[in-house]
Amino acid sequence: MLTDYRQQLWLLSAIILIFLGTGPLIGQDQIHIDSLENRLKRNRLGDDELTEVFLELTKAYGYNAPKKSIEYGLAALDLSRKTGNQINEALALRAIGVGNHFLDRYDIAKEYYDSSLIVSVDAGYKDGEGAGLYNIGSIYEYMGDYNSSLEYYLKALKLREESQDKRAMVYIYSGIGNIYKYQKNYDLALDNFNKCLAISEEIEFKNEIAYSKYNIGLIYIELHDFEKALSYYQESLEIRRAINDKNGMASSEQALGEIHFNL
């Protein structure tokens, strides 16, 4: 079941690290990449527009080609500093951090996330500040520094609650729940996973409804309440089937098999 969590966390990181900024989600659309790169070759772009194209390319390459994403992030960083555009600078720094995060270069990623956060705060860029806080919390989680991770997740949550960014709150509650799970504070883990579930249902965020139910099932396993765990795993599986989440389906089916073995 740990394997499912690591897969899901990578997916969540990929989505959040981009979603909490601006622009489209990380994609695999080669047509979109080709279109962006053709703009670089064929058009005379101003510095700000060129920076935006570079930033779009960091997102388009994303998890599938993190080194290429970093390359475009560095180009965007140079131009944003040349033009004095702090928001683009913060986005570029975060994009470079994302690429290094995907390459498991956690120390380097954290340096860029820290810098992105500093620039965001200086610019009064609240969305970038919230993303930076989450990013740093995520890095600390991967590094096993759960106290620091929790500190940053809670700061990010406060900002997102103020702006009522519910989709972002979903991810943060999930991260907080995972930290409490690691710390074996199962009551608080359950509380945060339930908050994640409630908001996910409110905004009809199917992937996170399924993932929240799966996480709640994990907690009930730890509490030796196998009947409740069975119920949540089954509900998670049904949603994953409905949205054709094949990796999630496999994990839920495996978890259900383990439950039946214990009953």
C-alpha positions as CSV (number, residue, x, y, z in Angstrom):
1,M,0.0,0.0,0.0
2,L,3.0,2.3,0.4
3,T,3.6,1.9,-3.3
4,D,0.1,3.4,-4.0
5,Y,0.8,6.3,-1.7
6,R,4.1,7.1,-3.4
7,Q,2.5,6.9,-6.9
8,Q,-0.4,9.1,-5.8
9,L,1.9,11.6,-4.1
10,W,3.9,12.0,-7.2
11,L,0.7,12.6,-9.2
12,L,-0.5,15.1,-6.6
13,S,2.8,16.9,-6.5
14,A,2.7,17.1,-10.3
15,I,-0.8,18.6,-10.3
16,I,-0.4,20.9,-7.3
17,L,3.0,22.3,-8.1
18,I,1.6,23.6,-11.3
19,F,-2.1,24.1,-10.4
20,L,-1.3,26.3,-7.5
21,G,0.6,28.6,-9.8
22,T,-1.0,29.8,-13.1
23,G,-1.6,28.2,-16.5
24,P,-2.6,24.7,-17.5
25,L,-1.7,21.5,-15.8
26,I,1.3,19.4,-16.7
27,G,0.5,17.7,-19.9
28,Q,1.7,15.2,-22.4
29,D,0.3,16.9,-25.5
30,Q,3.1,16.9,-28.0
31,I,1.1,19.1,-30.3
32,H,1.0,21.7,-27.6
33,I,4.7,21.5,-27.1
34,D,5.4,21.7,-30.9
35,S,3.1,24.7,-31.1
36,L,5.0,26.5,-28.3
37,E,8.4,25.7,-29.7
38,N,7.3,26.8,-33.2
39,R,6.4,30.2,-31.6
40,L,9.9,30.5,-30.4
41,K,11.3,29.8,-33.9
42,R,9.0,31.8,-36.1
43,N,7.9,34.8,-34.2
44,R,9.6,37.9,-32.8
45,L,8.4,37.9,-29.3
46,G,8.8,40.6,-26.6
47,D,10.6,39.6,-23.4
48,D,7.4,39.2,-21.4
49,E,5.7,37.1,-24.0
50,L,8.8,35.0,-24.5
51,T,9.0,34.4,-20.7
52,E,5.4,33.2,-20.7
53,V,6.2,30.7,-23.6
54,F,9.1,29.4,-21.6
55,L,6.9,29.0,-18.5
56,E,4.3,27.2,-20.6
57,L,7.0,24.8,-21.8
58,T,8.1,24.0,-18.3
59,K,4.6,22.8,-17.6
60,A,4.2,21.0,-20.9
61,Y,7.4,19.0,-20.3
62,G,6.8,18.6,-16.6
63,Y,7.2,15.1,-15.1
64,N,7.9,13.4,-18.5
65,A,11.0,15.5,-19.3
66,P,12.1,17.3,-16.1
67,K,15.6,18.2,-17.5
68,K,14.0,19.9,-20.5
69,S,11.5,21.6,-18.1
70,I,14.5,22.9,-16.0
71,E,16.2,24.2,-19.2
72,Y,13.2,26.3,-20.1
73,G,12.7,27.4,-16.4
74,L,16.3,28.8,-16.4
75,A,15.6,30.7,-19.6
76,A,12.4,32.1,-18.1
77,L,14.3,33.0,-14.9
78,D,16.9,35.0,-16.9
79,L,14.3,36.9,-18.8
80,S,12.1,37.7,-15.8
81,R,15.0,39.1,-13.9
82,K,16.0,41.1,-16.9
83,T,12.6,42.7,-17.2
84,G,12.0,42.9,-13.4
85,N,8.8,40.9,-13.5
86,Q,8.7,39.3,-10.0
87,I,5.7,37.2,-10.6
88,N,7.3,35.5,-13.6
89,E,10.5,35.2,-11.6
90,A,8.7,33.4,-8.8
91,L,7.0,31.1,-11.3
92,A,10.3,30.3,-13.0
93,L,12.0,29.6,-9.7
94,R,9.2,27.2,-8.8
95,A,9.3,25.5,-12.2
96,I,13.0,24.8,-11.7
97,G,12.3,23.5,-8.3
98,V,9.6,21.2,-9.7
99,G,12.0,19.8,-12.3
100,N,14.6,19.0,-9.6
101,H,11.9,17.6,-7.3
102,F,10.9,15.2,-10.1
103,L,14.6,14.2,-10.4
104,D,14.8,13.5,-6.6
105,R,17.2,16.4,-6.1
106,Y,15.4,17.5,-3.0
107,D,18.1,19.9,-1.6
108,I,18.3,21.7,-4.9
109,A,14.5,21.8,-5.3
110,K,14.2,23.2,-1.9
111,E,16.6,26.0,-2.7
112,Y,14.5,27.1,-5.6
113,Y,11.3,26.7,-3.7
114,D,12.7,28.9,-0.9
115,S,13.7,31.5,-3.5
116,S,10.4,31.4,-5.2
117,L,8.6,32.0,-1.8
118,I,10.9,34.9,-1.0
119,V,10.2,36.6,-4.3
120,S,6.4,35.9,-4.0
121,V,6.2,37.5,-0.6
122,D,8.2,40.5,-1.7
123,A,5.9,41.0,-4.7
124,G,2.8,40.5,-2.7
125,Y,1.9,37.5,-4.9
126,K,-0.3,35.5,-2.6
127,D,-0.9,32.6,-5.0
128,G,2.8,32.1,-5.4
129,E,3.3,32.4,-1.6
130,G,0.7,29.6,-1.0
131,A,2.3,27.4,-3.7
132,G,5.8,28.0,-2.3
133,L,4.7,27.1,1.3
134,Y,3.1,23.9,0.0
135,N,6.1,23.0,-2.2
136,I,8.5,23.4,0.8
137,G,6.2,21.3,2.9
138,S,6.2,18.6,0.2
139,I,10.0,18.5,0.0
140,Y,10.3,18.2,3.8
141,E,7.8,15.3,3.6
142,Y,9.9,13.5,1.1
143,M,13.0,14.1,3.2
144,G,11.3,12.7,6.3
145,D,11.3,15.9,8.2
146,Y,7.6,15.7,9.2
147,N,7.6,18.4,11.8
148,S,8.9,21.0,9.3
149,S,6.6,19.6,6.6
150,L,3.6,20.1,8.9
151,E,4.7,23.6,9.8
152,Y,4.7,24.6,6.1
153,Y,1.5,22.8,5.2
154,L,-0.4,24.6,8.0
155,K,0.9,28.0,6.8
156,A,-0.2,27.1,3.3
157,L,-3.6,26.0,4.6
158,K,-4.1,29.4,6.4
159,L,-3.5,31.3,3.1
160,R,-5.7,29.0,1.1
161,E,-8.5,29.2,3.7
162,E,-8.3,33.0,3.5
163,S,-8.7,32.9,-0.3
164,Q,-11.2,30.0,-0.2
165,D,-9.2,28.1,-2.8
166,K,-10.9,24.8,-2.1
167,R,-9.1,22.7,-4.6
168,A,-5.8,23.7,-3.1
169,M,-7.2,23.1,0.4
170,V,-8.0,19.5,-0.7
171,Y,-4.4,18.8,-1.4
172,I,-3.1,20.5,1.7
173,Y,-5.5,18.6,4.0
174,S,-4.3,15.4,2.3
175,G,-0.7,16.3,3.0
176,I,-1.4,17.1,6.6
177,G,-3.3,13.8,7.0
178,N,-0.3,11.9,5.6
179,I,2.0,13.6,8.1
180,Y,-0.1,12.7,11.1
181,K,-0.4,9.2,9.7
182,Y,3.4,8.9,9.6
183,Q,3.5,10.2,13.2
184,K,0.9,7.6,14.2
185,N,-1.5,10.3,15.3
186,Y,-4.4,8.5,13.7
187,D,-7.2,10.6,15.2
188,L,-5.7,13.8,13.6
189,A,-4.9,11.9,10.4
190,L,-8.5,10.8,10.2
191,D,-9.8,14.3,10.9
192,N,-7.8,15.8,8.1
193,F,-8.6,13.1,5.6
194,N,-12.3,13.6,6.4
195,K,-11.9,17.3,5.8
196,C,-10.2,16.5,2.5
197,L,-13.1,14.2,1.6
198,A,-15.8,16.8,2.5
199,I,-14.3,19.5,0.3
200,S,-13.6,17.1,-2.5
201,E,-17.2,16.0,-2.5
202,E,-18.4,19.7,-2.4
203,I,-16.4,20.6,-5.5
204,E,-17.0,17.1,-7.1
205,F,-13.3,16.3,-7.4
206,K,-13.5,12.6,-8.2
207,N,-9.9,11.7,-8.0
208,E,-9.5,13.1,-4.6
209,I,-12.8,11.7,-3.3
210,A,-11.4,8.2,-4.2
211,Y,-8.0,9.0,-2.8
212,S,-9.5,10.4,0.5
213,K,-11.6,7.3,0.9
214,Y,-8.6,5.1,0.4
215,N,-6.6,7.1,2.9
216,I,-9.4,6.8,5.5
217,G,-9.5,3.1,4.9
218,L,-5.7,3.0,5.6
219,I,-6.3,4.7,9.0
220,Y,-9.1,2.3,9.9
221,I,-6.7,-0.5,9.2
222,E,-4.3,1.0,11.7
223,L,-7.2,1.3,14.2
224,H,-8.0,-2.4,13.5
225,D,-11.5,-1.5,12.4
226,F,-11.5,-3.8,9.3
227,E,-15.3,-3.4,8.6
228,K,-15.0,0.3,8.2
229,A,-11.7,0.0,6.2
230,L,-13.5,-2.5,3.9
231,S,-16.4,-0.1,3.3
232,Y,-14.1,2.9,2.4
233,Y,-11.8,0.7,0.2
234,Q,-14.9,-0.5,-1.7
235,E,-16.2,3.0,-2.2
236,S,-12.8,4.1,-3.4
237,L,-12.6,1.3,-5.8
238,E,-16.1,2.1,-7.3
239,I,-15.1,5.7,-7.9
240,R,-11.8,4.7,-9.4
241,R,-13.6,2.3,-11.8
242,A,-16.0,5.0,-12.8
243,I,-13.1,7.4,-13.7
244,N,-11.0,4.6,-15.2
245,D,-8.1,5.2,-12.8
246,K,-6.3,1.9,-13.5
247,N,-3.4,2.4,-11.1
248,G,-5.9,3.3,-8.3
249,M,-8.1,0.4,-9.2
250,A,-5.2,-2.0,-8.8
251,S,-4.3,-0.5,-5.4
252,S,-7.8,-0.6,-4.1
253,E,-8.3,-4.2,-5.3
254,Q,-5.1,-5.2,-3.5
255,A,-6.2,-3.4,-0.3
256,L,-9.5,-5.2,-0.5
257,G,-7.8,-8.5,-0.9
258,E,-5.7,-7.9,2.2
259,I,-8.8,-6.9,4.2
260,H,-10.7,-10.1,3.2
261,F,-7.6,-12.0,4.3
262,N,-7.8,-10.4,7.8
263,L,-11.5,-10.7,8.3
